[in-house]
């Protein structure tokens, strides 16, 4: 999972924040948070994240974006 990875808990915080927005529902904010998450994953690929973790997080976030209908 994302909870034990990366600098502090910022990855997990972003996912939890996206889920909170989805419950409201506030799809626009959820999409923005997921976009930030993907940027952070890209920035940390090969640094704080392994290639496998980055691939998994990217796939999960993109699946969420698709299910919400983010552009």
N, C-alpha and C positions, 0 to 999 in steps of 0.2 A: 504494500500500500504506500500511499504518499506520506504517511504520518511520520515515518522515521528517517526521511531523506531530506537532504539539502540544508541550506543555511537556515538555522532556526526551524520554525514550523511554517514558513511562508508558503510552501507548496500546499500543505494541508489547509492552511488558512484560506487560500484562494478558492480551493474546491468547496470548502464549507460555506464560504461567502456566496459562491455561485448557487449552491443548493438552497441557501436561505432566500436568495432572490427568486428562485424558481418556485418556492412555496408561496410567495406573495400573491400572484406571480408578477415578476418584473423581468420579462425575457430580455429586454434591452440591456439592463444592468448585468444580468447573468452572462450575456454574450460578451460584454466588455470585460468582465472578470476573466472569462475563459480565454479571451484574446491575450490579456495580460499574462495569464498562466502559461499559454503557449510560447509567448516571447521569453518568459523566464526559463522555461524548459530548454528552449533553443540556446539561450545564453549559457546555461549550465551544462549542456551536453559535453561529455568528455572531461568535465571539471568536477563539480559536485555530484553529477549524475553520470551513471554509466550509459553507454549507447542503448542498452536494453531497457533501462529505466526510462530514458528519454523517449524511446520508441513507444513504450507502453503508455506513458503519461500523455503523449501526443495523440495516440490512438483513442484513449479514453476521452480526452477533452474534445477531439474532433467528433466523436460519436455523440457526445452531449450537445455540441453545437448543432449538429445535423438534426437531432431530435427536437431541439428548441426551434430551429429554423433560422439560425444566425446567418447573416450574409457573409 
